Amino acid sequence: MARFIDELKRTHDCGALRAEHIGQEVVLFGWVQYRRDHGSLVFVDLRDREGLTQIVFDPDLGREAHALAETVRSEWVLGVRGRVRSRGEQWSKKESRMVSAANPNLATGEIEVEVLEATVFNQADTPPFEIEDVVETREEIRLEYRYLDLRRAPLQRALKLRHRVSQAVRGYLSGAGCLELETPFLVKYTPGGARNFLVPSRLHAGKYYALAESPQLFKQLFMVAGYERYFQIVRCFRDEDLRLDRQPEFTQIDIELSFINQDDVFALVEGLIVEIWRAALGVDLTERYPGGRFPRLRFDDSMRLYGNDKPDLRFALPHVDLTALVVEHGGGGVPFFAPIAERFRSGAYRAELPAEIVKALVVPASANLSRADADKLEQQAKSMGAAGLARAKVGPGGAWTQSPLAKSVTDEFRLAVNAVVGAQEGDLVLFQSGRAAQVHTVLANLRLHLGKKLGLIPEVGHGGDFNFLWVIDPPLFEYDDEKQQWAPAHHAFTRPHDDSVPLLETDPGKVLCYRYDLVLNGFEIGGGSIRLHDPAVQRRVFATLGIGEQEAQEKFGFLLSALRFGAPPHGGIALGLDRLVMLLAGAESIRDVFAFPKTQKGTDLMSDAPTEVADVQLAELHVRVSERVEAERRAKLQR
């Protein structure tokens, strides 16, 4: 073994050799992917992170090496010295002639290495699953043995892609005059946004740090300090319910700039995205987006047309708001539309209360949805909390068929609806009514489901289609039904539009702000805002939120103090690196682009985290376990 490490150095990786290397002597290191014993000859596919090379053990070339090859098994770690040769030809029974033995599906398929000398660096137990591109093993098993799962080519490709993205980010932003600066992980807890992980302090009994959910406040302090252009590829932490595109710890590309406006932020980020796609995939986005500029859509229009603020615009199927039409026709004879029309007519809705709306979505006749398919759509709607899913199929002359609405709907309303939604014979019109948030959620999810079902977008991945969109001009505030007060839709330091400032006290629901999200194929990949650097306007925003001077100082004192010492106009954005790589790779889950991810329950199956700790450790941290948890722990130990 020492000869290979000390004297024989690796000359090539296992994906590098081609026909031009024939005749050269090489040294390769790697893992045994496959072993095939053909009598006198033993063939081994040797694998490293760059690919596979077929190596051949022939007793006439090296008896000791051949004897060693008869013992090796999958995942043993080998070193070999050998000579590159052509794979030559072999007899084809099908074609009754000699044909090339090259493997066209392998980058190194034209050659093989005849082994002159070999060593076993390490043996391996039989792995719990095969190290293949596609495996049927449950994800829980693969996560338990993640170090083996990481040997699989799809994960290796994803992590190499992640590396290229990170390098592109650093190169582009450094070239744009941004400094890569670090911010703390252990920070002061501040309310708002996602739930924080808390870390008890051993030195300060009863006090806690929070793990930073983002560097938001600190990057603003860099602007106050005069650093003007900052970026960081930073780990962040959020104690949230998990899903396919969310992990408790994640990585942001964090950016903050001084003396800029919204357009300046967009120009920088668009250039960054163009560079990432070029470096990661070799794709030139400027061919689709002239000048590298992405389209923009106002928040209100996004909600009206698609029901959410991150629409997938790779396909159409927009929503149509019928509320005004329903009010005009007094419900149009539809029993569950009539109360909505009456409440609007009577002025029962106030600006801060969630109004009820009526929307429709048209499924084209070409979809050929059966009655059973429509029933399944209704079941999906109910699973999202809807009372049902009213529907009507458009028949000859615009009649509604296969619908209970047909019995009561007025002819005037039916024809008006057909005209407004653009329904043609054979189309299926889906209706949803009720509280706006519920209607938007149901129809937005149905739209996405239909996009996949009708083949308008792939079930998983991008299919080579990258559709970018800026969603702009959202409301600064949203009304909290439980607390019966206004709350920041993003955070309290977002700058309102100048023409919205007078509305802060009189009509907060109509205050728009300079917040923006970058959307790709229905995923939010970045979000940010122009910050509020004017202390006077900041006080008015706090007043709208019911936050007084004392409370503001307690929660945000160090930032408010800094803003009083000459804060420049500034703003920024954070891009989700993990989500970006997931979309670039066409992966099904964000876990596929993390080296060591947590499960959907936030556990690490490989290291068995989180775990209980000894009582003495809790005592050092001045932490006491609740009686309920302690009782559950003791019961578990007794079992």
DRENMARTOR-974620 format. One record per residue (C-alpha): residue in three letters; x, y, z. Coordinates in nm, 3 decimals, always signed. Last residue first. Layout:
! DRENMARTOR-974620
ALA;X;Y;Z
...
//
This chain:
! DRENMARTOR-974620
ARG;-4.007;+0.012;+2.802
GLN;-3.881;+0.158;+3.130
LEU;-3.659;+0.403;+2.940
LYS;-3.956;+0.522;+2.732
ALA;-4.165;+0.576;+3.045
ARG;-3.882;+0.779;+3.196
ARG;-3.860;+1.001;+2.887
GLU;-4.237;+1.052;+2.871
ALA;-4.241;+1.153;+3.238
GLU;-3.955;+1.397;+3.178
VAL;-4.137;+1.549;+2.883
ARG;-4.451;+1.600;+3.088
GLU;-4.264;+1.736;+3.391
SER;-4.090;+1.997;+3.177
VAL;-3.714;+1.968;+3.140
ARG;-3.507;+2.219;+3.339
VAL;-3.239;+2.437;+3.186
HIS;-2.973;+2.624;+3.385
LEU;-2.719;+2.547;+3.113
GLU;-2.487;+2.367;+3.355
ALA;-2.792;+2.187;+3.497
LEU;-2.889;+2.066;+3.150
GLN;-2.540;+1.922;+3.106
VAL;-2.560;+1.748;+3.443
ASP;-2.896;+1.599;+3.350
ALA;-2.737;+1.421;+3.055
VAL;-2.846;+1.499;+2.704
GLU;-3.130;+1.364;+2.491
THR;-3.067;+1.333;+2.120
PRO;-3.144;+1.535;+1.808
ALA;-2.979;+1.379;+1.617
ASP;-2.929;+1.009;+1.546
SER;-2.604;+1.061;+1.351
MET;-2.729;+0.902;+1.027
LEU;-3.100;+0.946;+1.085
ASP;-3.067;+1.323;+1.127
THR;-3.408;+1.437;+1.246
GLY;-3.613;+1.741;+1.143
LYS;-3.943;+1.558;+1.096
GLN;-3.922;+1.593;+0.717
THR;-3.582;+1.428;+0.745
LYS;-3.263;+1.626;+0.794
PRO;-3.002;+1.668;+0.522
PHE;-2.631;+1.576;+0.509
ALA;-2.483;+1.667;+0.171
PHE;-2.783;+1.875;+0.074
VAL;-2.884;+1.876;-0.296
ASP;-3.115;+1.573;-0.287
ARG;-3.273;+1.692;+0.038
ILE;-3.422;+1.981;-0.162
SER;-3.652;+1.724;-0.317
GLU;-3.745;+1.617;-0.670
ALA;-3.420;+1.731;-0.830
GLY;-3.412;+1.909;-1.166
ALA;-3.048;+1.992;-1.098
LEU;-3.095;+2.364;-1.163
LEU;-3.414;+2.365;-0.958
MET;-3.253;+2.191;-0.660
VAL;-2.944;+2.412;-0.696
LEU;-3.157;+2.727;-0.673
ARG;-3.353;+2.584;-0.380
ASP;-3.033;+2.518;-0.188
LEU;-2.885;+2.860;-0.268
GLY;-3.196;+3.048;-0.155
LEU;-3.143;+3.406;-0.272
ALA;-3.144;+3.693;-0.021
ILE;-3.204;+4.049;-0.134
GLY;-3.092;+4.401;-0.071
GLY;-3.167;+4.757;+0.014
HIS;-3.002;+5.085;+0.106
PRO;-3.051;+5.458;+0.142
PRO;-2.763;+5.563;+0.367
ALA;-2.788;+5.556;+0.748
GLY;-2.637;+5.860;+0.916
PHE;-2.619;+5.787;+1.287
ARG;-2.990;+5.752;+1.367
LEU;-3.011;+5.421;+1.179
ALA;-2.758;+5.272;+1.421
SER;-2.980;+5.342;+1.722
LEU;-3.276;+5.184;+1.546
LEU;-3.065;+4.876;+1.473
PHE;-2.941;+4.840;+1.832
GLY;-3.287;+4.899;+1.977
PHE;-3.488;+4.652;+1.770
LYS;-3.700;+4.467;+2.025
GLU;-3.656;+4.669;+2.344
GLN;-3.624;+4.997;+2.159
ALA;-3.939;+4.931;+1.957
GLU;-4.126;+4.836;+2.276
GLN;-4.027;+5.165;+2.441
GLU;-4.115;+5.378;+2.139
GLY;-4.455;+5.215;+2.086
ILE;-4.544;+4.926;+1.856
GLY;-4.911;+4.913;+1.754
LEU;-4.829;+4.805;+1.401
THR;-4.953;+5.134;+1.260
ALA;-4.740;+5.313;+1.521
PHE;-4.435;+5.114;+1.413
VAL;-4.487;+5.227;+1.054
ARG;-4.519;+5.589;+1.173
ARG;-4.195;+5.559;+1.372
GLN;-4.016;+5.425;+1.063
VAL;-4.143;+5.719;+0.860
ALA;-3.969;+5.955;+1.102
PRO;-3.655;+5.740;+1.129
ASP;-3.597;+5.742;+0.747
HIS;-3.383;+5.439;+0.653
LEU;-3.669;+5.208;+0.556
ARG;-3.509;+4.931;+0.354
ILE;-3.554;+4.848;-0.015
SER;-3.668;+4.490;-0.016
GLY;-3.577;+4.126;-0.049
GLY;-3.675;+3.789;-0.182
GLY;-3.514;+3.503;-0.367
ILE;-3.581;+3.163;-0.519
GLU;-3.961;+3.166;-0.483
PHE;-4.068;+2.856;-0.670
GLY;-4.337;+2.848;-0.940
ASN;-4.102;+2.792;-1.232
LEU;-3.856;+3.055;-1.104
VAL;-3.975;+3.346;-0.890
LEU;-3.774;+3.646;-0.771
ASP;-3.958;+3.824;-0.491
TYR;-3.984;+4.197;-0.431
ARG;-4.049;+4.448;-0.156
TYR;-4.061;+4.818;-0.227
CYS;-4.392;+4.883;-0.054
LEU;-4.763;+4.928;-0.105
VAL;-4.992;+5.079;+0.160
LYS;-5.351;+4.991;+0.071
GLY;-5.420;+4.782;+0.382
PRO;-5.287;+5.063;+0.602
ASP;-5.580;+5.297;+0.515
THR;-5.580;+5.619;+0.726
GLU;-5.266;+5.608;+0.940
LEU;-5.016;+5.471;+0.692
LEU;-5.213;+5.603;+0.394
PRO;-5.008;+5.924;+0.366
VAL;-4.695;+5.707;+0.306
SER;-4.848;+5.532;+0.005
ASP;-4.739;+5.792;-0.254
ASP;-4.376;+5.747;-0.142
HIS;-4.396;+5.372;-0.178
PRO;-4.332;+5.206;+0.158
ARG;-3.976;+5.115;+0.265
THR;-3.944;+4.778;+0.438
PHE;-3.817;+4.791;+0.797
ALA;-4.118;+4.635;+0.970
HIS;-4.075;+4.292;+0.813
HIS;-4.252;+4.087;+0.547
ALA;-4.631;+4.129;+0.562
PRO;-4.590;+4.345;+0.870
ALA;-4.885;+4.301;+1.109
TRP;-5.209;+4.500;+1.145
GLN;-5.438;+4.422;+1.437
GLN;-5.719;+4.193;+1.544
LYS;-5.479;+3.952;+1.717
GLU;-5.646;+3.644;+1.564
ASP;-5.741;+3.803;+1.232
ASP;-5.393;+3.946;+1.171
TYR;-5.431;+4.201;+0.890
GLU;-5.148;+4.224;+0.641
PHE;-4.916;+4.520;+0.602
LEU;-4.660;+4.645;+0.347
PRO;-4.876;+4.540;+0.053
PRO;-4.692;+4.398;-0.250
ASP;-4.538;+4.612;-0.525
ILE;-4.333;+4.351;-0.713
VAL;-4.324;+3.990;-0.830
TRP;-4.015;+3.946;-1.048
LEU;-4.042;+3.655;-1.290
PHE;-3.820;+3.385;-1.432
ASN;-3.929;+3.093;-1.649
PHE;-3.663;+2.829;-1.703
ASP;-3.763;+2.554;-1.947
GLY;-3.511;+2.272;-1.993
GLY;-3.757;+2.012;-1.863
HIS;-3.758;+2.197;-1.531
GLY;-3.781;+1.915;-1.281
VAL;-4.058;+1.689;-1.158
GLU;-4.411;+1.628;-1.294
PRO;-4.313;+1.805;-1.615
ILE;-4.514;+2.111;-1.724
LEU;-4.807;+2.139;-1.965
GLY;-4.856;+1.763;-1.953
LEU;-5.228;+1.790;-1.876
LYS;-5.184;+1.633;-1.531
LYS;-4.885;+1.856;-1.451
GLY;-5.056;+2.185;-1.536
LEU;-5.377;+2.051;-1.384
HIS;-5.208;+2.004;-1.047
LEU;-5.057;+2.353;-1.066
ARG;-5.397;+2.507;-1.143
LEU;-5.558;+2.303;-0.866
ASN;-5.301;+2.437;-0.620
ALA;-5.365;+2.798;-0.720
LEU;-5.741;+2.736;-0.720
VAL;-5.745;+2.608;-0.363
THR;-5.501;+2.863;-0.220
HIS;-5.665;+3.165;-0.387
VAL;-6.012;+3.061;-0.274
GLN;-5.895;+3.008;+0.084
ALA;-5.716;+3.343;+0.104
ALA;-6.012;+3.525;-0.051
ARG;-6.274;+3.388;+0.186
GLY;-6.549;+3.211;-0.005
SER;-6.602;+3.102;-0.362
GLN;-6.451;+2.851;-0.603
PHE;-6.576;+2.774;-0.951
LEU;-6.437;+2.532;-1.212
VAL;-6.542;+2.576;-1.576
LEU;-6.499;+2.270;-1.800
ASP;-6.461;+2.342;-2.171
GLY;-6.653;+2.132;-2.425
GLU;-6.806;+2.431;-2.601
GLN;-6.596;+2.742;-2.540
ALA;-6.534;+2.938;-2.222
GLY;-6.376;+3.284;-2.254
VAL;-6.390;+3.349;-1.878
VAL;-6.583;+3.676;-1.921
ALA;-6.806;+3.551;-2.203
ASN;-6.903;+3.225;-2.036
VAL;-6.972;+3.413;-1.712
ALA;-7.198;+3.663;-1.888
LEU;-7.385;+3.383;-2.063
ARG;-7.447;+3.206;-1.733
PHE;-7.544;+3.530;-1.554
GLU;-7.801;+3.625;-1.817
ASP;-7.942;+3.273;-1.839
THR;-7.999;+3.266;-1.465
VAL;-7.841;+2.982;-1.268
SER;-8.085;+2.759;-1.079
LYS;-8.092;+2.414;-1.239
ALA;-7.762;+2.450;-1.427
LEU;-7.569;+2.498;-1.102
PRO;-7.612;+2.125;-1.027
SER;-7.363;+2.065;-1.310
GLN;-7.307;+1.803;-1.577
THR;-7.421;+2.059;-1.833
TRP;-7.411;+2.437;-1.862
ALA;-7.550;+2.574;-2.189
GLY;-7.323;+2.794;-2.402
GLY;-7.510;+2.727;-2.724
PRO;-7.397;+2.366;-2.727
GLY;-7.246;+2.253;-2.396
VAL;-7.011;+2.413;-2.145
LYS;-6.928;+2.181;-1.857
ALA;-7.005;+2.330;-1.519
ARG;-6.825;+2.312;-1.189
ALA;-6.864;+2.387;-0.820
LEU;-6.575;+2.263;-0.610
GLY;-6.654;+2.173;-0.251
ALA;-6.651;+2.307;+0.105
ALA;-6.284;+2.393;+0.061
GLY;-6.035;+2.295;+0.331
MET;-5.744;+2.185;+0.114
SER;-5.859;+1.821;+0.115
LYS;-6.195;+1.949;-0.010
ALA;-6.029;+2.095;-0.320
GLN;-5.854;+1.766;-0.385
GLN;-6.183;+1.581;-0.356
GLU;-6.333;+1.823;-0.605
LEU;-6.052;+1.757;-0.849
LYS;-6.115;+1.384;-0.809
ASP;-6.480;+1.437;-0.902
ALA;-6.369;+1.621;-1.215
ASP;-6.153;+1.325;-1.316
ALA;-6.449;+1.090;-1.258
ARG;-6.667;+1.312;-1.482
SER;-6.400;+1.272;-1.748
LEU;-6.142;+1.535;-1.840
ASN;-6.070;+1.546;-2.212
ALA;-5.792;+1.807;-2.170
SER;-5.870;+1.934;-2.521
ALA;-6.195;+2.078;-2.385
PRO;-5.994;+2.342;-2.203
VAL;-6.004;+2.362;-1.821
VAL;-6.132;+2.707;-1.726
LEU;-6.065;+2.846;-1.378
ALA;-6.320;+3.057;-1.194
LYS;-6.315;+3.297;-0.901
VAL;-6.567;+3.425;-0.647
ILE;-6.459;+3.645;-0.357
GLU;-6.518;+3.688;+0.015
ALA;-6.357;+3.978;+0.195
PRO;-6.098;+3.945;+0.471
LEU;-6.150;+4.243;+0.705
GLU;-5.913;+4.541;+0.719
ALA;-6.079;+4.732;+0.437
ARG;-6.429;+4.687;+0.577
TYR;-6.690;+4.453;+0.432
ALA;-7.059;+4.475;+0.521
GLY;-7.120;+4.744;+0.256
SER;-7.476;+4.620;+0.192
ARG;-7.402;+4.547;-0.175
PHE;-7.089;+4.348;-0.090
ARG;-7.271;+4.145;+0.174
GLU;-7.560;+4.078;-0.067
ALA;-7.334;+3.957;-0.346
ILE;-7.158;+3.717;-0.110
PRO;-7.491;+3.588;+0.020
ALA;-7.610;+3.521;-0.340
PHE;-7.309;+3.318;-0.457
PHE;-7.399;+3.010;-0.249
PRO;-7.750;+2.987;-0.394
VAL;-7.656;+3.042;-0.762
GLY;-7.937;+3.246;-0.921
GLY;-7.698;+3.500;-1.067
GLY;-7.561;+3.599;-0.726
GLY;-7.712;+3.948;-0.736
HIS;-7.619;+3.986;-1.103
GLU;-7.384;+4.283;-1.050
VAL;-7.245;+4.130;-0.731
VAL;-7.163;+3.803;-0.910
LEU;-7.004;+3.996;-1.198
ALA;-6.789;+4.197;-0.954
THR;-6.679;+3.877;-0.783
LEU;-6.602;+3.686;-1.103
ASP;-6.223;+3.692;-1.076
VAL;-6.076;+3.483;-1.359
HIS;-5.793;+3.244;-1.283
PRO;-5.518;+3.183;-1.537
LEU;-5.468;+2.846;-1.710
ALA;-5.141;+2.947;-1.884
PHE;-4.820;+2.740;-1.872
ARG;-4.451;+2.795;-1.794
LEU;-4.572;+3.085;-1.584
ASP;-4.546;+2.910;-1.247
PRO;-4.685;+3.169;-1.010
LYS;-4.502;+3.277;-0.693
ASP;-4.728;+3.540;-0.535
ASN;-5.037;+3.320;-0.523
GLY;-5.386;+3.290;-0.667
TYR;-5.283;+3.286;-1.032
LEU;-5.453;+3.576;-1.210
ARG;-5.580;+3.786;-0.920
MET;-5.293;+3.702;-0.684
SER;-5.031;+3.778;-0.949
ASP;-5.213;+4.094;-1.053
ASP;-5.216;+4.222;-0.695
PHE;-4.845;+4.141;-0.654
ARG;-4.749;+4.334;-0.966
LEU;-4.571;+4.132;-1.233
ARG;-4.221;+4.193;-1.367
PRO;-4.036;+4.036;-1.661
PHE;-3.667;+3.939;-1.635
ARG;-3.381;+4.136;-1.789
GLY;-3.073;+3.953;-1.918
GLY;-3.031;+4.204;-2.198
PRO;-3.281;+4.010;-2.401
TYR;-3.439;+3.735;-2.188
ARG;-3.465;+3.415;-2.391
GLU;-3.123;+3.427;-2.555
THR;-3.000;+3.623;-2.252
LEU;-3.044;+3.306;-2.046
ASP;-2.730;+3.151;-2.195
VAL;-2.719;+2.793;-2.067
GLY;-2.384;+2.621;-1.996
LEU;-2.550;+2.445;-1.704
ALA;-2.371;+2.562;-1.389
ALA;-2.142;+2.837;-1.517
ARG;-2.387;+2.986;-1.768
TRP;-2.686;+2.947;-1.538
ILE;-2.496;+3.110;-1.251
GLU;-2.378;+3.399;-1.471
VAL;-2.732;+3.478;-1.592
ILE;-2.853;+3.460;-1.231
LEU;-2.585;+3.705;-1.119
GLY;-2.665;+3.949;-1.399
GLU;-3.031;+3.936;-1.301
VAL;-2.933;+3.995;-0.938
LEU;-2.731;+4.308;-1.017
ALA;-2.994;+4.455;-1.249
PHE;-3.276;+4.381;-1.002
VAL;-3.096;+4.550;-0.715
ASP;-3.035;+4.860;-0.928
ASP;-3.402;+4.866;-1.034
GLN;-3.512;+4.868;-0.670
ASN;-3.306;+5.173;-0.582
ILE;-2.943;+5.215;-0.485
PHE;-2.722;+5.422;-0.257
SER;-2.615;+5.122;-0.048
LEU;-2.626;+4.751;-0.133
GLU;-2.704;+4.430;+0.058
ILE;-2.670;+4.071;-0.065
ASP;-2.720;+3.729;+0.098
ILE;-2.681;+3.409;-0.101
GLN;-2.863;+3.196;+0.151
THR;-2.795;+2.847;+0.284
PHE;-3.027;+2.625;+0.485
GLU;-3.074;+2.480;+0.828
PRO;-3.419;+2.362;+0.933
GLN;-3.479;+2.234;+0.577
ARG;-3.740;+2.338;+0.320
ASP;-3.818;+2.241;-0.043
LEU;-3.979;+1.901;+0.015
ARG;-4.144;+2.007;+0.340
LEU;-4.050;+2.103;+0.697
ASP;-4.245;+2.270;+0.976
GLU;-4.034;+2.561;+1.096
ASP;-3.748;+2.613;+1.343
ARG;-3.546;+2.834;+1.109
PHE;-3.166;+2.846;+1.077
CYS;-2.937;+3.022;+0.832
ARG;-2.601;+2.925;+0.677
VAL;-2.439;+3.204;+0.478
ILE;-2.302;+3.269;+0.132
GLN;-2.228;+3.635;+0.203
PHE;-2.252;+3.959;+0.015
TYR;-2.183;+4.325;+0.086
ARG;-2.174;+4.651;-0.109
GLU;-2.176;+4.990;+0.064
TYR;-1.925;+4.914;+0.345
GLY;-2.019;+5.244;+0.510
ALA;-2.093;+5.135;+0.866
VAL;-2.464;+5.206;+0.814
MET;-2.451;+4.962;+0.522
PHE;-2.275;+4.702;+0.735
LEU;-2.548;+4.760;+0.996
GLN;-2.806;+4.664;+0.734
LYS;-2.616;+4.338;+0.686
PHE;-2.640;+4.283;+1.059
LEU;-3.016;+4.331;+1.077
GLN;-3.095;+4.086;+0.797
PRO;-2.829;+3.816;+0.859
SER;-3.101;+3.548;+0.835
GLU;-3.271;+3.299;+1.067
ALA;-2.985;+3.363;+1.309
LEU;-2.966;+3.105;+1.586
ALA;-3.117;+3.275;+1.890
TYR;-2.920;+3.331;+2.207
TYR;-3.074;+3.267;+2.543
LYS;-3.074;+3.395;+2.898
GLY;-3.179;+3.210;+3.214
ALA;-2.828;+3.189;+3.354
HIS;-2.570;+3.392;+3.165
LEU;-2.248;+3.189;+3.135
ARG;-2.416;+2.869;+3.022
SER;-2.630;+3.051;+2.763
PRO;-2.928;+2.860;+2.629
VAL;-2.956;+2.838;+2.247
LEU;-3.295;+2.913;+2.089
PHE;-3.395;+2.801;+1.738
ASN;-3.603;+3.079;+1.589
ARG;-3.959;+3.076;+1.458
ALA;-3.993;+3.251;+1.122
GLY;-4.055;+3.620;+1.065
GLY;-4.121;+3.855;+1.352
PRO;-3.978;+3.890;+1.699
THR;-3.608;+3.955;+1.768
TYR;-3.386;+3.706;+1.950
LYS;-3.035;+3.838;+1.994
VAL;-2.773;+3.655;+1.788
LEU;-2.557;+3.344;+1.776
PHE;-2.484;+3.287;+1.405
PRO;-2.286;+3.610;+1.370
THR;-2.221;+3.793;+1.040
GLU;-1.945;+3.741;+0.785
LEU;-1.828;+3.965;+0.501
GLU;-1.773;+3.897;+0.131
LEU;-1.720;+4.244;-0.015
CYS;-1.924;+4.344;-0.321
GLY;-1.760;+4.543;-0.602
ALA;-1.939;+4.380;-0.894
GLY;-1.638;+4.158;-0.962
SER;-1.671;+4.020;-0.610
LEU;-2.037;+3.953;-0.685
TYR;-1.959;+3.764;-1.004
GLY;-1.670;+3.554;-0.874
ARG;-1.830;+3.462;-0.545
VAL;-2.160;+3.369;-0.706
ALA;-1.995;+3.166;-0.983
GLN;-1.791;+2.972;-0.726
SER;-2.103;+2.896;-0.523
VAL;-2.291;+2.779;-0.833
ARG;-2.002;+2.557;-0.943
HIS;-1.989;+2.397;-0.597
ARG;-2.364;+2.331;-0.598
LEU;-2.327;+2.161;-0.936
LYS;-2.054;+1.943;-0.785
LEU;-2.296;+1.861;-0.503
ALA;-2.573;+1.769;-0.748
ARG;-2.343;+1.559;-0.967
GLN;-2.221;+1.367;-0.663
LEU;-2.579;+1.310;-0.557
PRO;-2.673;+1.170;-0.898
ALA;-2.349;+0.961;-0.915
ARG;-2.403;+0.763;-0.596
ARG;-2.118;+0.784;-0.345
LEU;-2.325;+1.024;-0.134
ASP;-2.568;+0.740;-0.059
LEU;-2.282;+0.559;+0.112
TYR;-2.203;+0.851;+0.344
ARG;-2.579;+0.892;+0.389
TYR;-2.617;+0.551;+0.552
GLU;-2.916;+0.647;+0.769
LEU;-3.031;+0.882;+0.492
ARG;-3.030;+0.597;+0.240
ILE;-3.227;+0.377;+0.477
GLU;-3.487;+0.651;+0.536
GLU;-3.508;+0.715;+0.162
ARG;-3.640;+0.364;+0.103
THR;-3.424;+0.157;-0.132
GLU;-3.542;+0.136;-0.492
VAL;-3.212;+0.262;-0.631
VAL;-3.133;+0.458;-0.945
ASP;-2.779;+0.582;-1.009
GLU;-2.636;+0.276;-0.835
ILE;-2.442;+0.213;-0.516
GLU;-2.640;-0.094;-0.418
PHE;-2.811;-0.093;-0.081
PRO;-2.722;-0.202;+0.273
PRO;-2.352;-0.215;+0.172
THR;-2.167;-0.550;+0.196
ASP;-1.880;-0.477;+0.430
ALA;-1.581;-0.309;+0.274
GLN;-1.209;-0.383;+0.234
ASN;-0.947;-0.112;+0.237
PHE;-0.644;+0.010;+0.046
VAL;-0.629;-0.307;-0.160
THR;-0.330;-0.303;-0.393
ALA;-0.267;-0.349;-0.762
GLU;+0.008;-0.394;-1.021
LEU;+0.013;-0.454;-1.396
VAL;-0.356;-0.398;-1.462
GLU;-0.481;-0.370;-1.820
VAL;-0.677;-0.046;-1.832
GLU;-0.983;-0.015;-2.055
ILE;-1.070;+0.214;-2.344
GLU;-1.349;+0.332;-2.571
GLY;-1.610;+0.346;-2.292
THR;-1.438;+0.614;-2.083
ALA;-1.737;+0.849;-2.116
LEU;-1.967;+0.550;-2.073
ASN;-2.291;+0.493;-2.264
PRO;-2.108;+0.422;-2.591
ASN;-1.942;+0.112;-2.438
ALA;-1.668;+0.001;-2.676
ALA;-1.650;-0.367;-2.770
SER;-1.661;-0.280;-3.142
VAL;-1.818;-0.548;-3.358
MET;-1.697;-0.880;-3.503
ARG;-1.958;-1.053;-3.711
SER;-2.268;-1.267;-3.695
GLU;-2.490;-0.959;-3.629
LYS;-2.689;-1.111;-3.342
LYS;-2.409;-1.346;-3.239
SER;-2.176;-1.048;-3.207
TRP;-1.808;-1.141;-3.168
GLN;-1.595;-0.885;-2.984
GLU;-1.372;-0.596;-3.083
GLY;-1.107;-0.379;-2.922
ARG;-1.145;-0.224;-2.578
SER;-0.849;-0.009;-2.667
ARG;-0.558;-0.008;-2.424
VAL;-0.441;+0.197;-2.127
ARG;-0.159;+0.042;-1.925
GLY;-0.169;-0.033;-1.554
ARG;-0.105;+0.066;-1.198
VAL;-0.395;+0.005;-0.965
GLY;-0.515;+0.131;-0.625
LEU;-0.826;-0.020;-0.475
VAL;-1.100;+0.056;-0.222
TRP;-1.349;-0.227;-0.179
GLU;-1.700;-0.107;-0.258
SER;-1.810;-0.430;-0.428
ARG;-1.583;-0.731;-0.378
VAL;-1.217;-0.817;-0.421
THR;-1.082;-1.170;-0.376
GLU;-1.026;-1.283;-0.737
ALA;-0.871;-0.944;-0.811
LEU;-0.590;-1.011;-0.562
ALA;-0.490;-1.325;-0.751
HIS;-0.489;-1.125;-1.075
ALA;-0.266;-0.856;-0.920
GLU;-0.022;-1.119;-0.800
ARG;-0.020;-1.289;-1.142
GLY;+0.041;-0.971;-1.339
LEU;+0.031;-0.953;-1.719
ASP;-0.030;-1.321;-1.804
PRO;-0.271;-1.347;-1.512
ASP;-0.496;-1.080;-1.675
PHE;-0.680;-0.831;-1.450
VAL;-0.878;-0.584;-1.658
ILE;-0.987;-0.234;-1.556
GLN;-1.302;-0.062;-1.672
THR;-1.303;+0.306;-1.581
LEU;-1.593;+0.483;-1.413
GLY;-1.667;+0.846;-1.333
GLU;-1.552;+1.171;-1.172
ARG;-1.638;+1.095;-0.806
ASP;-1.442;+0.769;-0.816
ARG;-1.527;+0.434;-0.965
LEU;-1.338;+0.124;-1.080
ASP;-1.536;-0.116;-1.296
VAL;-1.363;-0.450;-1.253
PHE;-1.306;-0.724;-1.511
VAL;-1.136;-1.050;-1.416
LEU;-0.981;-1.258;-1.695
SER;-0.889;-1.626;-1.672
GLY;-1.246;-1.726;-1.610
HIS;-1.466;-1.434;-1.697
ASP;-1.505;-1.300;-1.341
ARG;-1.706;-0.977;-1.334
ARG;-1.662;-0.720;-1.054
TYR;-1.876;-0.409;-1.034
GLN;-1.845;-0.067;-0.865
VAL;-1.512;-0.126;-0.693
TRP;-1.398;+0.201;-0.535
GLY;-1.115;+0.427;-0.650
PHE;-0.752;+0.498;-0.723
LEU;-0.592;+0.501;-1.069
VAL;-0.228;+0.498;-1.182
VAL;-0.154;+0.522;-1.553
GLU;+0.086;+0.387;-1.815
GLN;+0.010;+0.528;-2.158
GLY;-0.049;+0.308;-2.464
ILE;-0.398;+0.442;-2.534
HIS;-0.439;+0.788;-2.378
GLU;-0.579;+0.942;-2.696
ALA;-0.868;+0.694;-2.682
ARG;-0.997;+0.847;-2.360
LEU;-0.916;+0.841;-1.987
ALA;-1.061;+1.105;-1.756
GLY;-1.357;+0.955;-1.570
CYS;-1.164;+0.742;-1.323
ASP;-0.932;+1.023;-1.221
HIS;-0.587;+1.042;-1.372
THR;-0.221;+1.017;-1.265
ARG;-0.265;+0.904;-0.904
LYS;+0.075;+0.890;-0.734
LEU;+0.285;+0.575;-0.722
GLU;+0.571;+0.629;-0.481
ASP;+0.426;+0.722;-0.140
ILE;+0.060;+0.633;-0.179
PHE;+0.099;+0.340;-0.411
ARG;+0.421;+0.208;-0.260
ALA;+0.277;+0.245;+0.091
MET;+0.000;+0.000;+0.000
//
